Amino acid sequence: MIRRMIAAVAAATVALAPAAAITPAQAADPVVFTVGMLNDIDSLNPFTGILAESYEMFQLQYATLLSSSATDFTPAPGLAESWEESADGSTWTYKLRPDLVWSDGTPLTANDVVYTFNRILDGRYEQRNYGSYVRNITSVEATDDRTVVMTVAAPSPIMERLAVYILPEHVWSGVDAKAVKSFANEPEAGQTLVGSGPFLVTERRSGQFIRMVANDTYFNGRPAVDELVFRVYNNPDALGQALIKGEVDFASGLTADVFSTLEGKEGITTYAGGYSGFNELAFNMGAALTDGTPIGDGNPHMQDQQVRLAISHAIDRQQLVDRILDGYGTPGSTVIPPVYPTLHVDPGTQSYDPALANQILDDAGYAMGPDGVRVGPDGEPMRYRLFVRSDSDTSVRSGEFFKNYMAAVGIEAEIKPVDENALFEIIGRGEFDMFEWGWVVEPDPDYQLSTFTCGKRSYEDGGEIYADLSDSFFCDEEYDRLYSAQAVETDQTARAALVQQMQTIIYDQVAYVVTYYYDNLEAFRSDRFTGFVGQPEGTGSLLFQYGTHSYEAVEPISADDGGTDPTSSPSPGATTAAEEPAETAQSSSSTGLIIGLIVAALVIIGLVVLLVRMRSKSAADTKE
Amino acid sequence: MSLLQEVAVGEPDPIRTPRVSGSTLRVVVSKVVRAIITLAFVVVFNFFLFRMLPGDPIGLYTRGRNQDAEQIAQLRRDLNKPLWEQFITYISNPFDPGIDSTRFSRPVWELIGERIWPTILLLGTAIVLASIIGIWLGIRAGWKPGGRFDKVSTGTTLTLYSMPEFWLGMMLLIVFGVGAFGIPGFFPVGGISTPGVDTSSPAGWLNVLWHLVLPCTTLLLIYLADYALVMRASLIDERKQEYLMLARAKGLRDAMVRKKHAVPNALLPTITLIFLSLGFVVTGAITVETVYSWPGLGLLTYEALRGPDIPLLQAVFLVFSIAVVGANLIAELLYIVIDPRVRQ
């Protein structure tokens, strides 16, 4: 009896399966581009969210005055079609594009821009994410519907980099200064959020996905895909599997091991794009408060430039790239990564040369001791604490490499793994000799460069010492002078020259040994989508850029096309497997649904049969 | 319990119809009171635990924000109430809807409310199925220890039990989610529903069910061994009891002896185990929720820890404590019902 029923269900499955495969082939289906990522967003409220994933949503939902070009990050038009600084540098005038509208049809005018900036200027909570952009702005006015004039306290190049999301006044005026703190800004009952970017959020499930639809009123034209979905996967292996299966079309932020398993897979293109992040070995160059009061217990040897230089020569950066990053990165030099070609400079003088490192130490009076550890001129052995981040596998592994490199030149590093939160405070109190960490650098170099100024060293408040941005306690008069000069230099070329000079000072003084610039590992279904734009073009990341370039350009490969458009081959860094039209992947979800139905039915039938069987059996038992 | 009770045919079964006496009520009240005291202690401890954590809360709160040292120092001066004042605010209502998460800037209880249902669905289904199947396996195996069924089922469950949850989940995901060895990948790789599907419709429920299959199976396979082995062991113990010999002597069929006499007594330790394990399944859930990207409490805990988001962690800990204390209380109360000895 049971066997017969199972056979019947199986037969039904067979009968249903082709039907399931046919239904989704209807032409009216929207084109959905699904991105898999490893972190959920923290908030859709642009005054609250701080994660990179959240910023991706903000810039898709809300346009900014200016954007960063895909070619080389130079300022490019956004909502404003043109902008200019007044001759005396005291005001900036932004001219909006004509006929801008919000997605609900309301005109987008200069008043919305003024509203957004004033809200940040007046709001303490609102300043949390945008404080540094408005610090220099004294007033924001609309002289007509399309013109915004901002008055600044001092000339500043940041006025071309205002990454402030312009919000619709007619929506946000209903959210007051108190309500904004816990305002989720999530769509309700199928309504899309009112915005001005290429896509609009229409549904968000915490921990699961964010669903967006193309904005018909977007000023650059409606994107080619109809829906954009971001799905959250909580481990990189599952994300890789989801790409193979076709549950997602694009996998972002992959780990090297998952990335290499995807290489050469049919229909998938792997892409190691240059990224704006670097890792470093940092030194305690004399921890102090902003007023110069020494703090902490750093070893004084670290204040000797020759010691730091020797360590720099002792480190094999290429080997770190090969062994720690599996080759997905480039050896490091200065603190502005090469993805910013107009700003990056590589003096190239600190090559891997252990013999030279030994020579430098010998000359500087650090003689080799009997136990293989050198002894300094002060009679103290070269034995230092090296902190690594226990929550990062690459950090812990780098630490082992550093230890060996230094041992080869007679320096003993004592590895101390602590978690990032603890390390942040240890650094702030100056209680370290060396540590391993990293930074992600924005297109505007100001923030990164500020971390090496004297004014960003630790400070005291209420008897406690707190960390500011400086973690090397580097403090140099000439550097600070250049920093102030670049902060008011609005000519991009002149500013780049200053920025390069500053990088060279940090490099020569060896405040950091920049170990490597890591790649952003991405992979996508090249059998389904094409047209991605790297930033910078040809070598940089395809998604999670400064701007929404790829989202606007990505398009589906038409059914009869069968392969990628040869003209849009993404970059030299890409490896593409032989491409063949994949099975209709969009059908998988509805096919799956039907299979789910069948499985559920099977389970229920099975349970019923089991129950009936048990009943009759126990009835038989009692009869006996 | 005496043999006579078992033999008396036609008498109401003492196991099925407990009589509530004055002493039973006293036992119940004392157990409930004890649970409440435990909870009260947890609530207080919970407050101090997170304040004993090393670190500067303002520093954690403002890390990654676009704020300068001056703005942070101002915030520090604003949020400097003495500990006892903080404690009074907290203790007056630990479930205050005004407590916001520092990471998500939303009320913590709202976040927990969103995430608790997926966890209850996943764990609930897995535990119910695991206990039914586990007990059944344990009975079959324990009644004829050393038999072929026993060898196969004990071997299988032990093997599953020793597999790391993460690995087993990943294997199921690759084989049944993506497809391998000629098995097509029927089930989704992750999530609780397909984006765009309305989960309040019947089709949506099925979609959730379809997503539930793999994570639930993973947990089920892992918990199975626990229940099956304990059930087996206690049934083997029970087989040696003299009342079973008597039951057989009456001429009852073997299945009848097993079902009516041996199993009810052997069930006791298994039920205790099931309820005690409820408190610990949370850890397993974190792993499985990570493998299958299941948006439950386990994941929320993980996200809260990365901040760390102290208010959210505090609330999640409170929920877990209530779950453990609650499960223990239920187990103790259930004992009164199923084990007459406790009532005496």
Contacts between the chains, C-beta under 8 A, distances in Angstrom:
chain1	res1	chain2	res2	distance
A	32	B	196	7.7
A	34	B	195	7.5
A	40	B	303	7.1
A	42	B	103	5.5
A	42	B	104	5.4
A	42	B	105	7.8
A	43	B	104	5.9
A	43	B	105	5.7
A	43	B	106	7.5
A	45	B	105	7.0
A	48	B	104	7.8
A	48	B	105	4.3
A	50	B	64	4.7
A	50	B	65	6.2
A	127	B	66	7.8
A	127	B	67	7.3
A	127	B	71	7.1
A	128	B	62	7.7
A	128	B	65	4.9
A	128	B	66	6.8
A	128	B	67	5.9
A	129	B	65	6.4
A	129	B	66	5.3
A	130	B	66	6.0
A	131	B	65	8.0
A	131	B	66	4.9
A	131	B	67	5.4
A	131	B	68	6.8
A	131	B	71	6.4
A	132	B	66	4.9
A	132	B	68	7.3
A	133	B	66	7.5
A	135	B	68	7.8
A	181	B	100	7.2
A	181	B	105	6.3
A	182	B	100	5.7
A	182	B	105	5.9
A	182	B	106	5.7
A	182	B	107	6.6
A	184	B	106	5.9
A	203	B	195	7.4
A	203	B	196	7.5
A	205	B	193	7.6
A	205	B	195	7.8
A	205	B	295	7.0
A	206	B	111	7.3
A	206	B	114	5.6
A	206	B	115	7.2
A	206	B	295	6.6
A	207	B	115	6.7
A	207	B	293	7.9
A	207	B	295	3.0
A	207	B	296	7.8
A	207	B	299	5.8
A	207	B	300	7.2
A	208	B	191	5.5
A	208	B	192	6.2
A	208	B	193	7.2
A	208	B	195	7.5
A	208	B	293	7.7
A	208	B	295	4.9
A	209	B	191	7.0
A	209	B	195	4.4
A	211	B	195	5.1
A	211	B	196	6.1
A	227	B	196	7.5
A	229	B	195	4.7
A	229	B	196	7.5
A	231	B	190	7.4
A	231	B	191	6.5
A	231	B	195	6.6
A	231	B	293	7.8
A	232	B	191	7.8
A	232	B	293	6.1
A	232	B	295	7.8
A	233	B	189	7.7
A	233	B	190	5.3
A	233	B	293	4.9
A	234	B	190	7.5
A	234	B	289	7.1
A	234	B	290	4.6
A	234	B	291	7.6
A	234	B	293	4.6
A	234	B	299	6.3
A	234	B	302	7.8
A	235	B	290	5.5
A	235	B	291	6.3
A	235	B	293	7.7
A	237	B	170	6.1
A	238	B	170	7.8
A	238	B	173	6.4
A	238	B	189	5.7
A	238	B	190	5.3
A	238	B	291	6.3
A	238	B	292	7.2
A	238	B	293	6.2
A	241	B	173	6.1
A	241	B	174	6.2
A	241	B	177	6.4
A	241	B	178	4.9
A	241	B	189	5.2
A	242	B	189	4.3
A	242	B	190	6.3
A	244	B	178	5.6
A	245	B	177	6.7
A	245	B	178	4.7
A	245	B	179	7.5
A	245	B	185	5.7
A	245	B	189	5.7
A	247	B	188	6.5
A	247	B	189	5.2
A	247	B	190	7.4
A	421	B	55	5.6
A	421	B	60	6.4
A	421	B	308	7.1
A	422	B	54	7.0
A	422	B	55	7.2
A	424	B	59	6.9
A	424	B	63	7.3
A	425	B	54	7.9
A	425	B	55	6.4
A	425	B	56	6.4
A	425	B	59	7.1
A	428	B	59	7.9
A	459	B	69	5.6
A	459	B	73	7.6
A	461	B	73	4.9
A	461	B	76	6.2
A	462	B	76	7.3
A	462	B	77	7.8
A	462	B	80	8.0
A	464	B	56	7.8
A	466	B	56	6.7
A	466	B	59	6.6
A	466	B	69	7.5
A	466	B	72	7.6
A	466	B	73	7.9
A	467	B	59	7.0
A	468	B	69	5.0
A	589	B	194	4.9
A	592	B	186	6.8
A	592	B	187	7.3
A	592	B	188	6.5
A	592	B	194	7.8
A	592	B	210	6.1
A	593	B	194	7.6
A	593	B	197	7.9
A	593	B	203	6.9
A	593	B	206	6.5
A	593	B	207	5.8
A	593	B	210	6.4
A	595	B	186	5.0
A	595	B	210	7.2
A	596	B	206	5.3
A	596	B	207	6.7
A	596	B	209	6.0
A	596	B	210	2.7
A	596	B	213	7.6
A	597	B	206	5.4
A	597	B	210	7.9
A	599	B	186	7.5
A	599	B	210	7.2
A	599	B	213	6.6
A	600	B	206	6.1
A	600	B	209	5.4
A	600	B	210	7.7
A	617	B	255	7.9
A	618	B	259	7.4
A	621	B	253	6.3
A	621	B	255	5.8
A	621	B	256	5.3
A	621	B	259	7.3
A	622	B	256	8.0
A	624	B	253	5.6
A	624	B	256	7.5
